[in-house]
Amino acid sequence: MIELQNVSKIYNQGDITEMCLFDNFSLTIPDGQFLSVVGSNGSGKTSLLNIICGSIPIEKGKVIIGGKDITKVPEYKRYRTIGRVYQNPAMGTCPSFTILENMSLADNKNKRFGLTSGVNKKRIDYYRSELASLGLGLEDKLDVKVGSLSGGQRQAMALLMSTLTPLEFLILDEHTAALDPKTAEIIMELTDKIVKEKKLTAVMVTHNLRYAVDYGDRIIMMHKGQVVLDKENGEKERTQVKDLLTIFNEISIECGN
Amino acid sequence: MLDLFIKTVTQGLIYALLSYGIYITYKILDFPDLTVDGSFPLGAAVTAVLITNGVNPYLTLVIAMAIGAVAGLCTGIIHVKLHVRDLLAGIITMTALFSINLQIAGANMSLLGSDTIFSLLPLGDMGLIYRKLLVSFVLVLIFKFVLDLYFKTKNGLLLRGTGDNENVITTLAIDSGNMKILGLVIANAFVALCGAIVCQEQRAFSATMGTGQMVFGLAAVIIGTTLFKRFSFVKGTTCAVMGSIIYKTCIQAALSAGLPANLLKLITAVLFLLILIVGSIGHKGEARS
């Protein structure tokens, strides 16, 4: 379970550009839930993910994961149970490493990075079968440098790498936004499959309203650091893209756009 | 002529150890580490004082490396824990080391008459310039294999990954800051080792011998990696060694052509600029990084 309790986030505190994004913001994401987050630019979607992962500090409130208060735990330690995929496909892989080296690195997460061989040859068959499940032919390119792959291939690798070892939470930050529609579809289906197979608690930020409607079991819409729509289960299934668009338009009119 | 050639290659080999250090900070971690200009004479100062006090010259190399590592640790902590920018962190340590080096060995120190790693070896009546060539070649080779092996270990992958994409290392639940510190520690151990060997080779220490060493190392690494980037089987350490030898040869050629020795650092700087310009022209053609 991921819990944000009375979180306040102020950007540029004390500066003339001070901006209070979250004021007493609370959100609970139960175990095993696949939550989609939509909202306009600047509504606080990515900040929400950054707060969960500890990439940015908060001024007030608590972040609780799996019953433990992790508000003061540094970002890198939080990734012991969290996997994260970013909007930019370049963020999730090491470009000058081969596919095999990238897979080995990811495979060793939460284990000791000592002075034993970086690539475990016994695991190569396992990597091949995992890569084959992507359906992109990467299993035959183990010695190719990841930097020479396309954005879609790299994003697929990033998704695979972030979920290769046992984990509990998956954070998806507009992870299909930089991809063409067909590749985005492949990545989205793969994401859904992984979340279901590994029974993960997932939070997905997306601008694609159809993905938000089609996938996951809860949808929230954010606006100015607040949840303006929250639908689960049956209610969520009845929610359609045009319903979301209507609310989007109402918000825009309110803002005078 | 042959003697001059051997001396030049020997210089290139000795300074290859410094290039290893720069290869780690600059090429792997993308960290412009100015500590080098201070940790190089630091290694020299340590070895000079220890040798005059009768310590075994080989043992002084180990101690020089350890103390160089501490210098790297300082820069690492200043940068990672105190959040000072990379270049400034190096400058701070370098400046402090200048005084520390003066405290250790004074402004100048001569090792004339003392045994060195070159003279101690039981190689019969082999000439000193051949001894220097042999010893430096063996040292460079040993450390090349050690580094190549390390880069292939899990920890080595982490270090390379930290420079390649720090974000991946963070999401692996590893503190990438610690990896940077480790890189600086290893790199400055090599730089101090190089300083110590140069000191024994010249049989002299001078507090100003560190000036321009970082630029030299950068130039060597950039020459090496630019020349051999088309050959993926050539390892980074090999590039560092080759770059070092080529660069020392260029400078020796300039001196032999009659340029006064006082202009040495000027030549170093101009050559480095040329390399950067040529290197950046070569980079424009690359589509994906």
Interface residues (C-beta under 8 A of the other chain):
Chain A: P74 E75 Y76 K77 R78 Y79 R80 G83 R84 Y86 A90 M91 G92 T93 C94 P95 S96 F97 E101 S104 L105 A106 N108 K109 N110 R112 F113 G114 L115 T116 S117 G118 V119 G147 S148 M161 S162
Chain B: Y150 K152 T153 K154 N155 G156 L157 L158 R160 G161 D164 N165 N167 V168 T170 T171 L172 A173 I174 D175 S176 R288 S289
